Amino acid sequence: MIYGIRGNATVLYWIRQSQGLKGYEKKPVQPANFAEMKKDIQHKKLEEENKELRELLRVAELRADLWQHAIEIAEKKFNIEILKKYGAQPSTASISKDQKKK
């Protein structure tokens, strides 16, 4: 008996004991819960879709800001009004063109 080792199984017992296992007990295996797995898969798909839609929204907002700034710069540079004012009356030239077409 060297170092208190009595048999072949003692070293194996020490290894299992250091891993938190007692003897040769096996951990109970939980049965697969397919409904829960399916719900997790759907949840992941929805998260992916949400992430993609947020990115598309971010890009659309950047484009809208870009167009707004481009219009503002053009209005200042060329001293013209590009954006239509709501409730504004059409110019007389526009009215005469529309009447000629009819």
Buried (B, 14 or more C-beta within 10 A) or exposed (E): EEEEEEEEEEEEBEEBEEEEEEEEEEEEEEEEEEEEEEEEEEEEEEEEEEEEEEEEEEEEEEEEEEEEEEEEEEEEEEEEEEEEEEEEEEEEEEEEEEEEEE
